[in-house]
Amino acid sequence: ILNSVTIPVKHYRLQKILKILTVSIARLSSIMSEG
């Protein structure tokens, strides 16, 4: 029961980090393809 409460918080933070990572990787790949 405790896990179901703590997991969403970690999942939310993970999603935030993943979003930032995917955006930065997309920018890097676009720069690489242009260069």
C-alpha distance matrix in Angstrom:
0.0 3.8 5.4 5.4 6.9 9.2 10.4 12.3 14.2 15.3 16.1 18.1 20.0 20.6 22.0 24.3 25.6 26.1 28.1 30.2 30.9 31.9 34.1 35.8 36.3 37.8 40.2 41.2 41.9 43.9 45.9 46.5 47.7 50.0 51.4
3.8 0.0 3.8 5.5 5.2 6.4 8.6 10.9 11.9 13.0 14.5 16.4 17.8 18.7 20.5 22.4 23.5 24.5 26.5 28.3 29.0 30.4 32.6 34.0 34.7 36.4 38.5 39.4 40.4 42.5 44.2 44.9 46.4 48.6 49.8
5.4 3.8 0.0 3.8 5.2 5.1 5.7 8.8 10.3 10.5 11.7 14.2 15.5 15.8 17.7 19.9 20.8 21.4 23.7 25.6 26.0 27.3 29.7 31.1 31.5 33.3 35.6 36.3 37.2 39.4 41.2 41.7 43.1 45.4 46.6
5.4 5.5 3.8 0.0 3.8 5.8 5.6 7.1 9.6 10.7 10.9 13.0 15.2 15.6 16.7 19.1 20.6 21.0 22.8 25.1 25.8 26.6 28.8 30.6 31.2 32.5 34.9 36.0 36.7 38.6 40.7 41.4 42.5 44.8 46.2
6.9 5.2 5.2 3.8 0.0 3.8 5.8 6.4 7.7 9.7 10.8 12.0 13.9 15.3 16.5 18.2 19.9 20.9 22.4 24.4 25.5 26.7 28.5 30.2 31.2 32.6 34.6 35.9 36.9 38.7 40.5 41.5 42.8 44.8 46.2
9.2 6.4 5.1 5.8 3.8 0.0 3.8 5.8 5.7 6.8 8.8 10.4 11.4 12.7 14.6 16.1 17.3 18.6 20.5 22.1 23.0 24.6 26.5 27.8 28.8 30.5 32.5 33.4 34.7 36.6 38.2 39.1 40.7 42.7 43.8
10.4 8.6 5.7 5.6 5.8 3.8 0.0 3.8 5.4 5.2 6.0 8.5 10.0 10.3 12.0 14.2 15.2 15.9 18.0 20.0 20.6 21.8 24.0 25.5 26.1 27.8 30.0 30.9 31.8 33.9 35.7 36.4 37.8 40.0 41.2
12.3 10.9 8.8 7.1 6.4 5.8 3.8 0.0 3.8 5.5 4.9 5.9 8.6 9.6 10.2 12.2 14.1 14.8 16.1 18.4 19.5 20.4 22.3 24.2 25.1 26.3 28.4 29.8 30.7 32.4 34.4 35.4 36.6 38.6 40.1
14.2 11.9 10.3 9.6 7.7 5.7 5.4 3.8 0.0 3.8 5.4 5.1 6.4 8.6 9.9 10.8 12.6 14.2 15.5 17.0 18.5 20.0 21.5 23.0 24.4 25.8 27.5 28.9 30.2 31.9 33.5 34.7 36.2 37.9 39.2
15.3 13.0 10.5 10.7 9.7 6.8 5.2 5.5 3.8 0.0 3.8 5.4 5.1 6.0 8.6 9.9 10.5 12.0 14.1 15.4 16.2 18.0 19.9 21.1 22.1 24.0 25.8 26.7 28.0 30.0 31.5 32.4 34.0 36.0 37.1
16.1 14.5 11.7 10.9 10.8 8.8 6.0 4.9 5.4 3.8 0.0 3.8 5.4 4.9 6.1 8.6 9.8 10.2 12.1 14.2 14.9 16.0 18.1 19.8 20.5 21.9 24.1 25.2 26.2 28.1 29.9 30.8 32.1 34.1 35.5
18.1 16.4 14.2 13.0 12.0 10.4 8.5 5.9 5.1 5.4 3.8 0.0 3.8 5.4 5.1 6.3 8.8 9.8 10.6 12.6 14.3 15.3 16.7 18.6 19.9 21.0 22.9 24.4 25.6 27.1 28.9 30.2 31.5 33.2 34.7
20.0 17.8 15.5 15.2 13.9 11.4 10.0 8.6 6.4 5.1 5.4 3.8 0.0 3.8 5.4 5.1 6.3 8.6 9.9 10.8 12.3 14.2 15.5 16.7 18.3 20.0 21.4 22.6 24.2 25.9 27.3 28.5 30.2 31.9 33.0
20.6 18.7 15.8 15.6 15.3 12.7 10.3 9.6 8.6 6.0 4.9 5.4 3.8 0.0 3.8 5.4 5.1 6.0 8.5 9.9 10.3 12.0 14.1 15.3 16.1 18.0 19.9 20.8 22.0 24.0 25.6 26.4 28.0 30.0 31.1
22.0 20.5 17.7 16.7 16.5 14.6 12.0 10.2 9.9 8.6 6.1 5.1 5.4 3.8 0.0 3.8 5.5 5.0 6.0 8.6 9.7 10.3 12.1 14.1 15.0 16.1 18.2 19.7 20.6 22.3 24.2 25.3 26.5 28.4 29.9
24.3 22.4 19.9 19.1 18.2 16.1 14.2 12.2 10.8 9.9 8.6 6.3 5.1 5.4 3.8 0.0 3.8 5.5 5.2 6.4 8.6 10.0 10.8 12.5 14.3 15.4 16.8 18.5 20.0 21.3 22.8 24.4 25.9 27.3 28.7
25.6 23.5 20.8 20.6 19.9 17.3 15.2 14.1 12.6 10.5 9.8 8.8 6.3 5.1 5.5 3.8 0.0 3.8 5.4 5.2 6.1 8.6 10.0 10.6 12.1 14.1 15.5 16.4 18.1 20.0 21.1 22.3 24.2 25.8 26.8
26.1 24.5 21.4 21.0 20.9 18.6 15.9 14.8 14.2 12.0 10.2 9.8 8.6 6.0 5.0 5.5 3.8 0.0 3.8 5.4 5.0 6.0 8.5 9.8 10.3 12.0 14.1 15.1 16.1 18.1 19.8 20.6 22.1 24.1 25.4
28.1 26.5 23.7 22.8 22.4 20.5 18.0 16.1 15.5 14.1 12.1 10.6 9.9 8.5 6.0 5.2 5.4 3.8 0.0 3.8 5.4 5.2 6.1 8.6 9.9 10.5 12.3 14.2 15.3 16.5 18.4 19.8 21.0 22.6 24.2
30.2 28.3 25.6 25.1 24.4 22.1 20.0 18.4 17.0 15.4 14.2 12.6 10.8 9.9 8.6 6.4 5.2 5.4 3.8 0.0 3.8 5.6 5.2 6.2 8.5 9.9 10.7 12.3 14.2 15.5 16.6 18.3 20.0 21.3 22.5
30.9 29.0 26.0 25.8 25.5 23.0 20.6 19.5 18.5 16.2 14.9 14.3 12.3 10.3 9.7 8.6 6.1 5.0 5.4 3.8 0.0 3.8 5.5 5.2 6.0 8.5 9.9 10.4 12.1 14.2 15.3 16.2 18.1 19.9 20.9
31.9 30.4 27.3 26.6 26.7 24.6 21.8 20.4 20.0 18.0 16.0 15.3 14.2 12.0 10.3 10.0 8.6 6.0 5.2 5.6 3.8 0.0 3.8 5.5 5.1 6.0 8.6 9.8 10.4 12.1 14.1 15.1 16.2 18.2 19.7
34.1 32.6 29.7 28.8 28.5 26.5 24.0 22.3 21.5 19.9 18.1 16.7 15.5 14.1 12.1 10.8 10.0 8.5 6.1 5.2 5.5 3.8 0.0 3.8 5.5 5.1 6.2 8.6 9.9 10.6 12.4 14.2 15.4 16.6 18.3
35.8 34.0 31.1 30.6 30.2 27.8 25.5 24.2 23.0 21.1 19.8 18.6 16.7 15.3 14.1 12.5 10.6 9.8 8.6 6.2 5.2 5.5 3.8 0.0 3.8 5.4 5.1 6.2 8.6 9.9 10.6 12.2 14.3 15.4 16.4
36.3 34.7 31.5 31.2 31.2 28.8 26.1 25.1 24.4 22.1 20.5 19.9 18.3 16.1 15.0 14.3 12.1 10.3 9.9 8.5 6.0 5.1 5.5 3.8 0.0 3.8 5.4 5.0 6.1 8.5 9.8 10.3 12.1 14.1 15.1
37.8 36.4 33.3 32.5 32.6 30.5 27.8 26.3 25.8 24.0 21.9 21.0 20.0 18.0 16.1 15.4 14.1 12.0 10.5 9.9 8.5 6.0 5.1 5.4 3.8 0.0 3.8 5.4 5.2 6.2 8.6 9.8 10.5 12.3 14.1
40.2 38.5 35.6 34.9 34.6 32.5 30.0 28.4 27.5 25.8 24.1 22.9 21.4 19.9 18.2 16.8 15.5 14.1 12.3 10.7 9.9 8.6 6.2 5.1 5.4 3.8 0.0 3.8 5.5 5.2 6.2 8.6 10.0 10.6 12.2
41.2 39.4 36.3 36.0 35.9 33.4 30.9 29.8 28.9 26.7 25.2 24.4 22.6 20.8 19.7 18.5 16.4 15.1 14.2 12.3 10.4 9.8 8.6 6.2 5.0 5.4 3.8 0.0 3.8 5.5 5.1 6.1 8.6 9.9 10.4
41.9 40.4 37.2 36.7 36.9 34.7 31.8 30.7 30.2 28.0 26.2 25.6 24.2 22.0 20.6 20.0 18.1 16.1 15.3 14.2 12.1 10.4 9.9 8.6 6.1 5.2 5.5 3.8 0.0 3.8 5.4 5.0 6.1 8.5 9.8
43.9 42.5 39.4 38.6 38.7 36.6 33.9 32.4 31.9 30.0 28.1 27.1 25.9 24.0 22.3 21.3 20.0 18.1 16.5 15.5 14.2 12.1 10.6 9.9 8.5 6.2 5.2 5.5 3.8 0.0 3.8 5.4 5.2 6.1 8.5
45.9 44.2 41.2 40.7 40.5 38.2 35.7 34.4 33.5 31.5 29.9 28.9 27.3 25.6 24.2 22.8 21.1 19.8 18.4 16.6 15.3 14.1 12.4 10.6 9.8 8.6 6.2 5.1 5.4 3.8 0.0 3.8 5.5 5.2 6.0
46.5 44.9 41.7 41.4 41.5 39.1 36.4 35.4 34.7 32.4 30.8 30.2 28.5 26.4 25.3 24.4 22.3 20.6 19.8 18.3 16.2 15.1 14.2 12.2 10.3 9.8 8.6 6.1 5.0 5.4 3.8 0.0 3.8 5.5 5.1
47.7 46.4 43.1 42.5 42.8 40.7 37.8 36.6 36.2 34.0 32.1 31.5 30.2 28.0 26.5 25.9 24.2 22.1 21.0 20.0 18.1 16.2 15.4 14.3 12.1 10.5 10.0 8.6 6.1 5.2 5.5 3.8 0.0 3.8 5.5
50.0 48.6 45.4 44.8 44.8 42.7 40.0 38.6 37.9 36.0 34.1 33.2 31.9 30.0 28.4 27.3 25.8 24.1 22.6 21.3 19.9 18.2 16.6 15.4 14.1 12.3 10.6 9.9 8.5 6.1 5.2 5.5 3.8 0.0 3.8
51.4 49.8 46.6 46.2 46.2 43.8 41.2 40.1 39.2 37.1 35.5 34.7 33.0 31.1 29.9 28.7 26.8 25.4 24.2 22.5 20.9 19.7 18.3 16.4 15.1 14.1 12.2 10.4 9.8 8.5 6.0 5.1 5.5 3.8 0.0
